Amino acid sequence: MKAIIIGAGKVGFSIAQLLSDENHDVVVIEQDEERAQLVDQVLDVQVINGSGASWKVLESAGVRHANMVVAVTEIDELNMIACLLAKQYGVKTTVARVRNTEYVETPQFSPESLLGIDMIINPERVTALEIAKIVANPEALNVEYYSQGQVQMVELLVEEKSPLAGVRINTLDSSKYVIVAITRKNRTIVPSGSDSIYAGDHIYVVANTHDMPEVLRSIGIKRHRVENVIILGGGRTGCYIAQILEKKRLPLNIKIIEKDPKRAREVSHLVKNTLVINGDGSDLELLESENVGQADIYIAVSNDDKLNLLSSLIARNLGVPKTIAKVKRSDIMPLMQQVGVDVVFSPRLLTAGAILKYIRRGDIISVTVLGEEHAEMIELVVQPKSIAADKELSKIRFPRGSVLGAIVREDAVIIPTGKSIIRAGDKLMVFTLPTSIHKVEKLFINGGKH
């Protein structure tokens, strides 16, 4: 597949890196000469210094033979023009990152159908949707759904007093779930039964969505009811979070703290049941007067990374049990978690992950990119002539660094054992490290095509 990536910022770089690692033909167009040189030195891709909205530049990038154009510069209009031009050249799939709500919030038609672009992605909305999932599942650090919501994966922190701390995986009664991965000191491990779980580990648990509450209880995770939510920052992300939570009709008390008085007034007209307060999120007196310590979740999504960190730590000090912060710089995410922020999101990384989910081809239904090592949770369909079709799981030589989390057959969710038989047409949720992705695909999809 030939892909053209326009914009080599964090999002463009991540997408180019992952597609290049999968041996696709990737061309990156970047206007900033210094950034273009950096990408050229680091990635095994062709780099063109120029504007993605120029037909000459697109032609020199080989747009006539491209299968996909992904435009993720900081300029909405450039992204949209580049995708519209690409469509004129017959490019099958176009993706544009668009932030301005005036472009993406059309009353009667979807913005994609109106503009003729296959996927329009808004980083603030993507971030808000992820945060809303955490509010609905407050015991988790991350939540993902597969197979139309039938299968759920949660990321959990193993605390010092957890009954899981120090326990070997093969001693657990895991008939209803699979621990597909452990993240320990920023390293991702695909565990075997003989591996142990330690305090401080992040574990990824896959189960039938219906069974997940029971699974969490069985491993000592208590579910907390969320009633009071405080959001710092009334920008697009904060406003989206409040609107999404309002639509869920959960019994929530939501407050937004916004420093700019004009923006605070604007937001108060955009939300229905949310209280908007004009104030400074770093002001301890204000936070105390607004009873921030009584909140169940504190969400810091201002445009200032330092303010998000500082206010989250103040909230934690006032007694808030769960803090969530948005950061632009993904390199400081581990540091923020180390100093006590429970969940940290980078809109750029979330956007890259959402685009990758959309652009993956063939029998792979969806992809979730996890952790710094770019491990992937792949949802795929088993092909009739693949190597693994009609074989017992224990008889399949599963690639090292990968594990099967769940099987969906028709409407039934099967938590696999060694005796489970893989059937053609099954949907599989497979967790895999980057080095094993091609082997997994060969095993379940294209093994019979060679």
Secondary structure, DSSP 4 states (H G I P E B T S, - for coil): -EEEEE--SHHHHHHHHHHHHTT-EEEEEES-HHHHHHHHHHSSSEEEES-TT-HHHHHHTTGGG-SEEEE--S-HHHHHHHHHHHHHTT-SEEEEE---HHHH--SSS-HHHHHT-SEEE-HHHHHHHHHHHHHHSTT-SEEEEETTTTEEEEEEE--TT-TTTTEEGGGS--TTEEEEEEEETTEEE---TT-EE-TT-EEEEEEEGGGHHHHHHHTTPPP----EEEEE--SHHHHHHHHHHHHTT-S-EEEEEES-HHHHHHHHHH-SSEEEEES-TT-HHHHHHTTGGG-SEEEE--S-HHHHHHHHHHHHHHT-SEEEEE-S-GGGHHHHHHTT-SEEE-HHHHHHHHHHHHH--TTEEEEEEETTTTEEEEEEE--TTSTTTTEEGGGS-PPTTEEEEEEEETTEEE---TTPEE-TT-EEEEEE-GGGHHHHHIIIIIGGG-
